[in-house]
């Protein structure tokens, strides 16, 4: 987690030349995506322990609202991040369902000592860092097919399918920087 934050911070700093930061940004993106998807085990375990459903529409709406706000702060077009955030949530739910299915014959195997509020706080932090890192990476240009291949190879999380990973990376490619207001020169 500390290494992910360090790489993400380096990626977002202005001290790198744009071209040189692209590989660092890709490493940060894959680390952030991997960590976010890995947290789904803890979410599933908490929900199983407390008999909560995987689907939480109110939570998902709040995540989308927060993502639009984070996108704006990161200089991204808020509507362009919605498909990506939805893909993150859909992959997360699918991972949770897979864990729950795996635990049916062995209910004792879903032990967690983490509180859902703390897990969700970490997910919110990761989402914010993801959008900031994507924004920084987009300063070097759009994500290429080579970038996508690197991300696909480096993003590895338990119970994340290739189809879900493809959807995440496909929706990431549609994220755009927000248009900048023209400088009128007036003070």
C-alpha positions as CSV (number, residue, x, y, z in Angstrom):
1,X,0.0,0.0,0.0
2,X,2.8,2.4,0.9
3,X,4.6,1.6,-2.3
4,X,1.4,2.2,-4.3
5,X,1.0,5.6,-2.7
6,X,4.7,6.4,-3.4
7,X,4.5,5.5,-7.1
8,X,1.2,7.3,-7.4
9,X,2.7,10.4,-5.8
10,X,5.7,10.3,-8.2
11,X,3.4,9.9,-11.1
12,X,1.3,12.9,-10.1
13,X,4.3,15.2,-9.3
14,X,5.3,17.7,-11.9
15,X,8.9,16.8,-11.5
16,X,8.9,14.2,-14.3
17,X,9.0,14.9,-18.0
18,X,5.7,13.9,-19.4
19,X,7.1,11.0,-21.5
20,X,9.2,9.7,-18.7
21,X,6.3,9.5,-16.3
22,X,4.0,7.4,-18.5
23,X,5.5,4.0,-17.4
24,X,5.4,5.1,-13.7
25,X,1.8,6.1,-14.2
26,X,1.0,2.7,-15.7
27,X,2.7,0.9,-12.8
28,X,0.7,3.1,-10.3
29,X,-2.6,2.4,-12.2
30,X,-2.0,-1.4,-12.1
31,X,-1.1,-1.3,-8.4
32,X,-4.1,0.8,-7.6
33,X,-6.5,-1.4,-9.6
34,X,-5.0,-4.6,-8.1
35,X,-5.3,-3.3,-4.5
36,X,-8.9,-2.1,-5.1
37,X,-10.0,-5.5,-6.5
38,X,-8.1,-7.3,-3.7
39,X,-10.2,-5.5,-1.1
40,X,-13.3,-7.2,-2.5
41,X,-12.4,-10.3,-0.4
42,X,-12.7,-8.3,2.8
43,X,-16.0,-6.6,1.6
44,X,-17.4,-10.0,0.8
45,X,-16.3,-11.5,4.1
46,X,-17.9,-8.6,6.1
47,X,-21.1,-8.9,4.1
48,X,-21.2,-12.7,4.6
49,X,-20.6,-12.3,8.3
50,X,-23.3,-9.7,8.7
51,X,-25.7,-11.2,6.2
52,X,-25.7,-8.2,4.0
53,X,-26.4,-8.3,0.2
54,X,-23.7,-7.7,-2.3
55,X,-25.9,-5.2,-4.2
56,X,-26.1,-1.8,-2.5
57,X,-27.7,0.6,-5.0
58,X,-27.6,3.6,-2.6
59,X,-23.8,3.0,-2.0
60,X,-23.2,2.7,-5.7
61,X,-25.0,6.0,-6.4
62,X,-22.9,7.7,-3.7
63,X,-19.7,6.2,-5.2
64,X,-20.7,7.7,-8.6
65,X,-21.4,11.1,-7.0
66,X,-18.0,11.0,-5.3
67,X,-16.3,9.9,-8.5
68,X,-17.7,12.9,-10.4
69,X,-16.4,15.2,-7.7
70,X,-13.0,13.5,-7.7
71,X,-12.9,13.7,-11.5
72,X,-13.6,17.4,-11.4
73,X,-10.8,17.9,-8.9
74,X,-8.4,15.8,-11.1
75,X,-9.2,17.9,-14.1
76,X,-11.2,15.1,-15.8
77,X,-14.6,15.3,-17.5
78,X,-16.9,13.9,-14.8
79,X,-19.3,12.1,-17.1
80,X,-16.4,10.4,-18.9
81,X,-15.4,8.6,-15.7
82,X,-18.8,7.1,-14.9
83,X,-18.5,4.0,-17.2
84,X,-15.1,3.3,-15.6
85,X,-16.3,3.6,-12.1
86,X,-19.4,1.5,-13.0
87,X,-17.0,-1.1,-14.4
88,X,-15.0,-1.0,-11.2
89,X,-18.2,-1.6,-9.1
90,X,-19.5,-4.3,-11.4
91,X,-16.1,-6.2,-11.3
92,X,-16.1,-5.7,-7.5
93,X,-19.6,-7.2,-7.1
94,X,-18.7,-10.1,-9.4
95,X,-15.6,-10.8,-7.3
96,X,-17.7,-10.7,-4.1
97,X,-20.2,-13.2,-5.6
98,X,-17.4,-15.5,-6.5
99,X,-16.0,-15.4,-3.0
100,X,-19.4,-16.1,-1.5
101,X,-19.9,-19.0,-3.8
102,X,-16.4,-20.4,-2.9
103,X,-17.3,-20.1,0.8
104,X,-20.7,-21.9,0.6
105,X,-19.2,-25.3,1.4
106,X,-16.7,-23.8,3.9
107,X,-18.4,-20.9,5.8
108,X,-15.6,-20.8,8.3
109,X,-13.2,-19.6,5.6
110,X,-14.5,-16.1,5.3
111,X,-12.9,-14.6,8.4
112,X,-12.3,-10.8,8.4
113,X,-11.5,-8.5,11.2
114,X,-11.9,-5.4,9.1
115,X,-14.8,-3.0,9.5
116,X,-16.8,-2.2,6.3
117,X,-16.5,1.6,6.9
118,X,-12.7,1.3,7.0
119,X,-12.7,-0.8,3.9
120,X,-14.9,1.6,2.1
121,X,-12.8,4.5,3.2
122,X,-9.8,2.8,1.6
123,X,-11.7,2.1,-1.6
124,X,-12.7,5.8,-1.8
125,X,-9.0,6.8,-1.4
126,X,-8.0,4.3,-4.1
127,X,-10.7,5.6,-6.5
128,X,-9.5,9.2,-5.9
129,X,-5.9,8.2,-6.6
130,X,-6.9,6.2,-9.7
131,X,-8.6,9.3,-11.2
132,X,-5.6,11.5,-10.3
133,X,-3.2,9.0,-11.8
134,X,-5.3,8.6,-15.0
135,X,-5.4,12.4,-15.3
136,X,-1.6,12.6,-15.0
137,X,-1.2,9.8,-17.5
138,X,-3.5,11.5,-20.0
139,X,-1.2,14.5,-20.0
140,X,1.2,12.3,-21.9
141,X,-1.5,11.5,-24.4
142,X,-4.3,8.9,-24.7
143,X,-3.8,5.4,-23.5
144,X,-2.4,3.4,-26.3
145,X,-3.0,-0.3,-27.1
146,X,0.5,-1.0,-25.7
147,X,-0.4,0.8,-22.5
148,X,-3.6,-1.3,-22.3
149,X,-1.5,-4.5,-22.8
150,X,0.9,-3.5,-20.0
151,X,-2.0,-2.7,-17.7
152,X,-3.7,-6.0,-18.6
153,X,-0.6,-7.9,-17.8
154,X,0.2,-6.1,-14.5
155,X,-3.3,-5.9,-13.1
156,X,-3.8,-9.3,-11.4
157,X,-6.3,-9.8,-8.6
158,X,-7.9,-12.9,-7.2
159,X,-11.3,-13.7,-8.8
160,X,-11.0,-10.9,-11.4
161,X,-11.8,-12.4,-14.8
162,X,-10.1,-11.4,-18.0
163,X,-13.5,-10.2,-19.3
164,X,-13.9,-7.9,-16.3
165,X,-10.3,-6.6,-16.7
166,X,-11.0,-6.0,-20.4
167,X,-14.1,-4.0,-19.5
168,X,-12.2,-1.9,-16.9
169,X,-9.4,-1.1,-19.4
170,X,-11.8,-0.4,-22.3
171,X,-13.8,2.0,-20.2
172,X,-10.6,3.7,-18.9
173,X,-9.7,4.6,-22.5
174,X,-12.8,6.8,-22.7
175,X,-11.9,9.0,-19.8
176,X,-11.1,12.6,-21.0
177,X,-9.7,15.7,-19.5
178,X,-12.2,18.4,-18.8
179,X,-12.2,21.3,-21.3
180,X,-10.3,24.3,-19.9
181,X,-12.0,27.6,-19.8
182,X,-10.5,30.0,-22.3
183,X,-8.2,32.6,-20.8
184,X,-9.8,36.0,-21.6
185,X,-6.8,37.9,-20.3
186,X,-9.0,39.9,-18.0
187,X,-7.8,40.4,-14.4
